Amino acid sequence: MSEATEPREPDFVDKALHSFDHALDVVHDKVLRPILLVGRALAFGFIILLAVLVLLVALVIGIIRLLDVYAFSSHEWLSYAVIGALSLLGGLMIWRRRRPIDTRK
C-alpha cells in the first residue's frame, strides 16, 4: 500500500518523451508559427485584393451602364469620356502623392 501513495520517479522514456515534446513545442513556436502567420496574411491579402478588384470592375461597369441609359442615352462615347476623365483624375492624384525613393523613409 505504501508503494501506491508514493510519487514514483519518471523513468528514462518519460524524460525522453518530455524533452522531445518540449523541443517540438519550441520549434513550432519559433519557426513554424511565424511562417504560418505570414502565409495566412498573404492568402487573406490576395483574397481581399481580388475581391476589391472584382468590386471595382463591377462598379465601373455599373456606372457606364447608368450613364448610357440615364445621362447620355444616345451618346455612348460621353459615358466613356466621363469614366476616362475620372480615371485620369484618380491617376493624377496618386501620381501627385508619390515621392522620390530617397525621401520615402
C-alpha positions as CSV (number, residue, x, y, z in Angstrom):
1,M,0.0,0.0,0.0
2,S,2.8,2.4,0.6
3,E,4.0,2.0,-3.0
4,A,0.8,3.4,-4.5
5,T,0.8,6.6,-2.5
6,E,4.5,7.4,-3.1
7,P,5.2,9.5,-6.2
8,R,7.3,7.5,-8.5
9,E,10.3,9.0,-10.2
10,P,9.9,9.3,-14.0
11,D,11.9,6.8,-15.9
12,F,14.1,7.3,-18.9
13,V,11.3,7.0,-21.5
14,D,9.2,9.6,-19.8
15,K,12.1,12.1,-19.6
16,A,13.0,11.5,-23.2
17,L,9.4,12.0,-24.4
18,H,9.0,15.1,-22.3
19,S,12.2,16.6,-23.7
20,F,11.2,15.7,-27.3
21,D,7.8,17.2,-26.8
22,H,9.4,20.4,-25.4
23,A,11.7,20.6,-28.4
24,L,8.8,20.2,-30.8
25,D,6.9,23.0,-29.0
26,V,9.9,25.3,-29.2
27,V,10.4,24.6,-32.9
28,H,6.7,25.2,-33.5
29,D,6.7,28.5,-31.6
30,K,9.9,29.8,-33.1
31,V,9.9,28.6,-36.7
32,L,6.5,27.2,-37.9
33,R,4.2,29.7,-36.3
34,P,5.7,32.8,-37.9
35,I,5.8,31.0,-41.3
36,L,2.1,30.1,-40.9
37,L,1.2,33.6,-39.9
38,V,3.0,35.1,-42.9
39,G,1.3,32.6,-45.2
40,R,-2.1,33.3,-43.7
41,A,-1.6,37.1,-44.1
42,L,-0.5,36.6,-47.8
43,A,-3.5,34.4,-48.5
44,F,-6.0,36.8,-46.9
45,G,-4.3,39.7,-48.6
46,F,-4.7,38.1,-52.1
47,I,-8.3,37.3,-51.3
48,I,-9.1,40.9,-50.3
49,L,-7.2,42.3,-53.3
50,L,-9.2,40.1,-55.7
51,A,-12.5,41.0,-54.0
52,V,-11.7,44.7,-54.3
53,L,-10.7,44.3,-57.9
54,V,-14.0,42.5,-58.7
55,L,-16.0,45.1,-56.9
56,L,-14.1,47.9,-58.7
57,V,-14.8,46.3,-62.1
58,A,-18.5,45.8,-61.3
59,L,-18.7,49.4,-60.1
60,V,-17.2,50.8,-63.3
61,I,-19.5,48.6,-65.4
62,G,-22.5,49.8,-63.4
63,I,-21.5,53.4,-63.8
64,I,-21.0,53.1,-67.5
65,R,-24.4,51.4,-67.9
66,L,-26.1,54.0,-65.7
67,L,-24.6,56.8,-67.7
68,D,-25.5,55.1,-71.0
69,V,-29.1,54.7,-70.0
70,Y,-30.0,57.8,-68.0
71,A,-27.4,60.5,-68.6
72,F,-26.3,60.2,-72.3
73,S,-28.8,57.9,-73.9
74,S,-27.8,58.5,-77.5
75,H,-24.2,59.4,-77.0
76,E,-22.3,56.4,-75.7
77,W,-18.9,58.0,-76.2
78,L,-19.7,60.6,-73.5
79,S,-20.0,57.8,-70.9
80,Y,-16.6,56.5,-71.8
81,A,-15.2,60.1,-71.7
82,V,-16.6,60.6,-68.2
83,I,-15.1,57.3,-66.9
84,G,-11.8,58.1,-68.6
85,A,-11.7,61.6,-67.1
86,L,-12.5,60.1,-63.6
87,S,-9.7,57.5,-64.1
88,L,-7.3,60.2,-65.3
89,L,-8.1,62.4,-62.2
90,G,-7.6,59.4,-59.9
91,G,-4.3,58.6,-61.5
92,L,-3.1,62.2,-61.3
93,M,-3.9,62.3,-57.6
94,I,-2.0,59.1,-57.0
95,W,0.9,60.4,-59.1
96,R,1.0,63.6,-57.2
97,R,1.3,61.8,-53.9
98,R,4.4,60.0,-54.9
99,R,7.8,60.8,-53.5
100,P,11.4,60.1,-54.7
101,I,12.9,56.9,-53.3
102,D,15.4,58.7,-51.0
103,T,12.8,60.7,-49.1
104,R,10.3,57.8,-48.5
105,K,11.9,56.8,-45.2
